[in-house]
Amino acid sequence: MQRPTGTPQTLFVGQYPSRTASRVIGVAMVLCPVMFLITAATGIEIGETTATEFAAIVEHRTRFTIHTLAYTLAWMLLIPVAIGIALLGRGRRGHAVTTTGAALAIVGGAALACVMYGYLAIGRLLTSGDVDRKEAITVLVLGEEDPVVLSFWLLGALALLGLLLMGVGLALGHVVPLWHSALLMAGLLLFFAPPNPPVVVLLWLPWTTGVLLLAPRLLRAPADGEVNSSSSDDLGRPASPTAGSDNVTTPLI
């Protein structure tokens, strides 16, 4: 009884579900950081009370819409980004850490996307001019204290751990250099958004840069089953001497 052998590059990391899927994920890896940067650049200062929050939304209604819509799309796009990172780490040392982080990021990203979309809808509805100011503020307070909303925020916190684990997993598998892993682990800063847009952009720039640098790997990924016999694999590492052979086998002992 024999089994196929080869390097992780040729058996696992270089194989993707399909060329189309890998390119869709690659596009998401470009759009997701862009949405986060738009979110950072369009933030508004809402103050410390619900009354000042409502006043800020009324005053900057268009900016509020762009900000929350971009934030919603950013967290939604984190889902394919996490899948792509899990694929890049597949078959390498630390793949369990990468996959676990991706799963947590998917759950957290979906929860935060729901929260932000709800905030967008409620914010626009309450500032449409048809709702009394006091009633609108009361609704905002109830929304902030609602157990369902709070549970979604708690689920969203899983993305915090997921972003960290994905960076650690890629570092353990030597899929990316340590400096690149550090950029990805800086995703923890996505949960810190002071009211100063330039500061937020600077805080979020490391993670967004790290993800953008990963995008070409998915965009250039070969279709499943294709073997790259050139001097380097699809991740830019030198190919092994057996990378061009499909018939290398070793006996099972």
N, C-alpha and C positions, 0 to 999 in steps of 0.2 A: 504493500500500500504506500502510495507516494502523495505528497502534497506540493503545491507550487510554492516557491520561495522567491524572495527578492527583498529589496529595501523598502522601508515604509513609504518612501517617495513614490515608488512604482506601484505598490499594491494598494495603498490607502489614500495618502494625501493627494495624489495626482488624479484621483477618480472622483467625479462629481455626478450627481443624479442625471444631469443632462446639460448640454451646452446652453440651452435657453434658460434653465433654472439658475445656472451659475452666473449668467449675465444679468438676469433680473436681480439677483442678490448683489452683484457688483454695482448696479445702478443704485440700489437702495443704500449701499455704503457711501455713495456720493451724496445722495439726497438727504440722508439722515443728518450728517454733520451740518449741511447747509441750513436745514430747518432749525437746528439748535442754535446756530449763529444768528439767524433771523430773529429767533426768540430772544436771544440775549440782547440784540441791538434795539429791539422795540419794546423793552420792558418799561412799565410805568410805576411810579412810586404810589403805593396805595395807602400809606400811613399805617397807624397802629390800631385804628378802630374801624368797625364796619361802616360807620358814617363817612369817614374819610375815604374808605375803599370805594363806596358807592359814588361819591363825588368825583373821584379820579376816573372811574369808568365812564361817567357821564361826560366829563370834560375831554377825555381822550378815547371816545368810543371807537373810532376807526382804528386807532393804534392798538387798543385793547383787542379788537377783533383779529388783527394781523398777528399779534403776539400770541394769543391763546390758540388760534388755528394752527400757527406754525409749531407751537409746543405740542398740540395734539398729534399732528403729523409726525413730529420728531419721535415721539414715544411709540407710535405705530410702526414707523420704519425701523425702530430698534429691534423689532421681532425678526425680520429677515437678516439684519446685521448680525444678530446673535447666532442665527442658523449658519451664516457664512463663516463666522469665527469658529464655530464647532466643526465645520467641514475642514477648515484649514488645519485644525489640530488633530483630526481623525487619524488614528493609527500611530500617533507619536506618544512619547512619554508625556504624561500629564494630561492625556486626552480625557480622562475621567473628570479631572478638575475643570477643564475647558467646557465639557458637555454639561456638567452640573451648573456652572456659571451661566451658560447659555440658557438653560431651562429656567433658572431664576430670573434672568433678564427678560425672558419672554413673558413670564407671568407678571412681573413687575411693570414692564412696559405696557402691556395690555391694560392693566389696572389704572395706570397713570393716564393713559390715553382716554379711558372712559371718564376719569375725574375731570380732565381738562376740557373734554368736549361738553360735559355737563355744565362746567363753569362758563364756557363760551355761550351756550344756549341760554342759561339763566341770566347771565350778565347782559346780553343783548335784549332779552325779553323785558327785564326790569328797567332798562334805560330807554325803552322805546317811546316814552312819554305818555303811555296809557296807564301807567301804574303809579299810585301815590308814593311819594318819597318814603314816608314812614313805613308803609306796607312793604316796599321794596327792601328796605334795610332789615325789617323783621324776617323776610324770606331768606336773605343772605345769612343772617345769624342762625336761623334754623338749619340751613344747608350746611353750615360749618360744623354744627353740633350733631348732625344726623349720624346715627350709628352705621348706616350703610356706607355713607361717604367716608367716615373714619376708617371703616374696614378696608375700603379700596386704597386709602392712603397707606395703611399698614402693609397691604399686599404690594403696593408700589415700592415700599422700602426694600423688598427682595431684590429689586433691580440694583440697589446699591451694592449688595454682596455679589450679585451676578457679574457686574462690571469688573469688580476686583478679581474674582476668580478667573474670568476669561483672560485677563492680562497675565495672571500668574501661570495659568495652564499653557499659554503660548510660550512663555519664558521657559518653563520646565521642558517643553518639547523642542526647544531651540528652533521654533518656527520663525520667530523674529528675534532681532537683537534685543539685549536688555533695555536699551534706551527706548526702543519701540514699545516694549512691554510696559515700561514706566509711563509712556504717554497714554496707553490704554487703561492702565490702572488709575490714571488721573480722572477717569470717569466719575469717581467719587465726588468731584467738584461740581458735577451737574446738579447736585442737590443743594448747592449753595448759590443763591441768587440775590446779592445785595441790590438795592434800588438804583445803583449807578450802572447804566448799560455798558460803558467802556470797561469797567472792572469785570463785569460778567463775561464779556467777550474774551478778556484775557484769561479768566479762570477756566473757561470752557474750550479755549483754543487748543491746549495740549491733546485732549481726548479727540476732538474733531479732526485734528491733524493725523493722529494715530489711525483712525478709521479710514480716512481718505487715502492713506498710504497702503492700506490693505486692499482697497477697491480694485486696482489693476490685476491683482492675483486672481480674483474671481472673474473679471472681465476677459482675461486671457486664458482661462482654464479650458483644457481640452474636453471634448465630449467623453462620456463614460466609456471605457474600453480602449480609448486611444492611448498609444504609448509614445512618449516623446523620446526619440533615440538620439537627440542632439547632445551637446556637451553639458547641458544643464536642464533641470526639471522645471515644471511650471511654477515652482516657488523660488526659482532663481538659484538653487543649490546645485553644485556639481553632480551630475548623474553618476550612478554606479556603473561598473563595467558590464553588469548584467541588465541594465535598464532597457536595452533594446531587444532583449530575448524574452520570448513568451514560453519557452520550453525548459527553463531551468527547474530542476526538481531535486529533492533530496529525500532519502528514505525516512519514513517514520520509524522511530525506535521505541 
